[in-house]
């Protein structure tokens, strides 16, 4: 997805247009009343104010959510699903795009103009274009997979594999890097502005038209058609399942394969429902910004008229919705995916458990060193000393012959066996 051109350089949003650019769009148009001009100007300023706080919050929350999503899809039991390959890759591309949004659209608000530095200018535009393209096509990728699984279930085991998904993800990445490489050499910093080199404007316009087809028209039509078909199949499946379930309950003898087949298809449908929500939200949040962009392109090609206040204001608000799509997938997965919630909960539980085990190991190591020191100096704790906030070990008692030792901490005992630590108390340290 190529950032749009402005008179002072490149921006990825209408929200960050300079005040002068906005006021010069059509203030000279005599058909617009002064009251309307003031209304549009106020709406524009509100969009700027919202973006000032919205973008950093979205960037932080979105990056954290995408990182958690990536870890869950790569390390949990969900990694065995082919759709997890697309979703993990989507988390990476969304994160890259959010970073470029912050650099291009928010940092200039706070007078941090790193986008106008050599190399950073070209790399940021390149990464923004590559990640925008990949985010769109990774959504199309897992939607195609779900379309095959739902509409052509006999081909699912052959077509929907993790190996094939990895090949598609890597192929799309290579294609995006090669096809958007022109962003690196068509731009430069002129007068402290990251701008398109004038000699490349005709060629860049052609690339823009190609980009509109590859990231806007084709994916939108494909997602709309496939999501419609998938939705009908899901509705039909649950209606059919309800009828069959009632028939099985009234029958004297259940078919042996009923439970297995029903559980398998139900699991597939649950995955499909979650991914359908993700792709549908993607469409809804992208369509307004894409519509404005397509309209602006048609106006530029046909040269029928200039832009208007209303279009500029709408572009600002629609672009914020567009950015929202790159930071909310974690919440969509959590809300719609039971298995994702289970995997996330298990990941946090295991992390907490490992931290507790590490703390116990460190304390046991401390106890061992303290005991060895006392043995070397032939010293022992004074008689009648309190056990509170003290650590002791017992390793020579006959009944503890199979233990490495018993550790006492704050009156609670821990038996240490084969480097595995088992608590004798029901409380946690």
DADANOR-V982141 format. One record per residue. N is the residue number from 0. D_FIRST is the distance of its C-alpha to the first C-alpha in Angstrom with 2 decimals. Layout:
BEGIN
n: <N	N>
d_first: <D_FIRST	D_FIRST>
END
This chain:
BEGIN
n: <0	1	2	3	4	5	6	7	8	9	10	11	12	13	14	15	16	17	18	19	20	21	22	23	24	25	26	27	28	29	30	31	32	33	34	35	36	37	38	39	40	41	42	43	44	45	46	47	48	49	50	51	52	53	54	55	56	57	58	59	60	61	62	63	64	65	66	67	68	69	70	71	72	73	74	75	76	77	78	79	80	81	82	83	84	85	86	87	88	89	90	91	92	93	94	95	96	97	98	99	100	101	102	103	104	105	106	107	108	109	110	111	112	113	114	115	116	117	118	119	120	121	122	123	124	125	126	127	128	129	130	131	132	133	134	135	136	137	138	139	140	141	142	143	144	145	146	147	148	149	150	151	152	153	154	155	156	157	158	159	160	161	162	163	164	165	166	167	168	169	170	171	172	173	174	175	176	177	178	179	180	181	182	183	184	185	186	187	188	189	190	191	192	193	194	195	196	197	198	199	200	201	202	203	204	205	206	207	208	209	210	211	212	213	214	215	216	217	218	219	220	221	222	223	224	225	226	227	228	229	230	231	232	233	234	235	236	237	238	239	240	241	242	243	244	245	246	247	248	249	250	251	252	253	254	255	256	257	258	259	260	261	262	263	264	265	266	267	268	269	270	271	272	273	274	275	276	277	278	279	280	281	282	283	284	285	286	287	288	289	290	291	292	293	294	295	296	297	298	299	300	301	302	303	304	305	306	307	308	309	310	311	312	313	314	315	316	317	318	319	320	321	322	323	324	325	326	327	328	329	330	331	332	333	334	335	336	337	338	339	340	341	342	343	344	345	346	347	348	349	350	351	352	353	354	355	356	357	358	359	360	361	362	363	364	365	366	367	368	369	370	371	372	373	374	375	376	377	378	379	380	381	382	383	384	385	386	387	388	389	390	391	392	393	394	395	396	397	398	399	400	401	402	403	404	405	406	407	408	409	410	411	412	413	414	415	416	417	418	419	420	421	422	423	424	425	426	427	428>
d_first: <0.00	3.81	6.60	9.22	12.50	15.79	19.29	19.60	16.40	12.83	11.96	9.24	11.87	14.84	17.13	17.44	18.51	21.94	24.93	25.99	22.75	23.09	26.77	26.45	24.24	27.27	30.14	32.13	31.87	35.43	34.66	33.19	35.97	36.31	36.23	32.90	31.49	32.74	31.32	27.80	28.15	29.40	26.55	24.08	26.10	26.15	22.36	22.45	25.24	23.53	20.39	22.84	24.15	21.50	18.76	21.19	22.74	19.54	18.57	22.05	22.62	19.24	19.67	23.25	22.46	19.83	22.37	25.12	23.21	22.51	26.21	27.46	25.58	26.56	30.13	31.58	33.04	29.68	28.57	30.65	28.35	25.68	23.32	23.64	21.92	18.68	19.18	19.98	16.88	14.84	16.79	15.86	12.06	12.46	14.85	12.77	10.07	13.18	14.76	12.18	12.43	16.16	16.20	14.23	15.42	18.67	20.52	20.96	22.76	25.29	25.64	24.00	22.18	21.03	17.63	19.91	21.59	21.40	19.48	17.96	15.99	14.54	14.20	12.47	9.70	9.58	9.83	7.20	4.52	6.98	7.81	4.93	5.25	8.88	9.52	8.92	11.02	13.53	14.34	14.85	16.89	19.35	19.62	20.71	23.12	24.59	24.90	26.96	28.98	29.91	30.35	31.60	33.31	35.43	32.44	31.00	33.02	32.00	28.31	27.29	28.22	26.83	27.17	25.13	22.42	22.31	22.09	19.07	17.29	18.24	17.42	13.81	13.62	15.37	13.34	10.00	12.10	13.74	11.15	9.09	12.54	12.83	11.04	14.31	16.74	15.44	15.76	18.89	20.83	23.15	25.55	24.03	20.64	17.36	16.76	15.74	18.87	20.50	21.50	17.97	16.95	17.90	16.05	12.84	13.23	13.54	10.35	8.63	10.78	10.06	6.30	7.80	10.22	8.59	6.22	8.59	12.02	13.01	12.08	13.55	16.61	17.12	17.07	19.32	21.77	22.04	22.38	25.04	26.95	26.79	28.04	30.96	31.83	31.92	34.16	36.37	36.66	37.93	40.29	41.66	41.98	43.94	46.36	46.82	47.35	50.07	51.66	51.74	53.30	56.06	56.76	59.52	57.71	53.98	52.34	51.86	48.27	47.28	46.25	44.27	42.33	41.72	40.51	38.10	36.60	36.53	34.62	32.00	31.72	31.33	28.38	26.91	27.49	25.60	22.53	22.83	22.76	19.61	17.67	19.37	18.53	14.85	15.22	17.35	15.25	12.04	14.06	15.31	12.15	10.77	14.28	14.42	11.28	12.80	16.13	15.23	13.97	17.23	19.26	18.03	18.79	22.03	23.11	25.02	24.88	23.30	21.38	23.54	24.29	23.57	20.03	19.30	21.00	19.33	15.84	16.97	18.35	15.68	13.05	15.58	15.78	12.08	12.58	15.77	14.28	13.38	17.01	19.35	19.30	22.42	24.29	23.37	24.65	27.73	28.52	28.13	28.91	32.55	32.13	29.31	31.65	34.44	32.54	31.39	34.96	36.40	34.17	35.32	38.88	38.96	37.60	40.29	42.91	42.08	42.35	45.72	46.93	45.94	47.90	50.91	50.76	50.72	53.72	55.58	55.04	56.41	59.39	60.12	60.16	62.36	64.75	65.03	65.79	68.50	70.04	70.27	71.94	73.96	72.98	72.27	71.27	74.25	76.22	75.24	71.80	69.25	66.52	64.02	61.11	62.66	61.57	64.14	64.23	66.65	66.49	70.13	71.29	72.39	70.38	67.23	67.96	64.75	62.62	61.30	62.51	62.25	60.42	61.46	59.29	60.37	62.84	60.38	60.77	58.25	59.45	57.64	57.90	56.27	53.64	52.53	53.26	54.79	55.60	59.04	58.14	56.02	54.48	51.52	51.99>
END
